[in-house]
Structure formats: structure tokens, C-alpha cells
Amino acid sequence: MIDQPPSDAPVRSTDEWEARIGSQVRALRLDAGLDQISLARRADLSTSTLQSLENGRGSTLASLVRVLRALGAEDALDALAPASAVSPIDVLRSADPAPRRRVYRPRTPRRRDGS
């Protein structure tokens, strides 16, 4: 289940999120001392794809992952998808198996007149 943001938190549109993420990617690139061409090459993307990402004009998740990996910023991805300490499958396997329960429906009596 996804937690709801606090009621006083600003509600951002998709365009606003794309612009915010793009500006953060640009800041990471500049902090790394890279120009767009160099980073695009490292990430194996076209320069126009990187420009679209930085300008908040939309991009794919794969492009974002490639850029963050090329910048050595995988920790940003961990914040989005934290590693689970406990595997849900392991939880199911360790649980005591409950006996199977069957649902019984009452049978309708059969008519003897054949209908």
C-alpha cells in the first residue's frame, strides 16, 4: 500500500515531477564535471535523450536508470526501490500451513418427478 502524502504537502503534477527530476539530474551531471555529450556517451544514450530528461520533457525509466548509473548515483534508485530485508516467499514458506478449508454449498434436493 502506498502511503498518502501529508495533507500540507504540495501536490505536484507529472510535468512538475519530470522537471524536478530533470533539474536534479542536471545538478548531478554538473557536480560530476561532465558535459551532456560525455554523460550521454557514458550512459549509452543520445544527447537529445539526455537533454529531454534534463529539461523535464519526458523520458523512459530505462534512460533515467542509465544516466544515474553513469553518474554513480545508484543510491537514488535505492530510495525508490529499497531492498527488502525479508522475502515474502520466505515468510510464506516459514508460516505453519493452515489446513485447507473447503466451502460446502448446500445441495438442492432433487425432484422425483424428473424435472
Secondary structure, DSSP 8 states (H G I E B T S, - for coil): ------TTS----HHHHHHHHHHHHHHHHHHTT--HHHHHHHHT--HHHHHHHHTTS---HHHHHHHHHHTT-HHHHHHHS---SS-HHHHHHHS----------------TT--
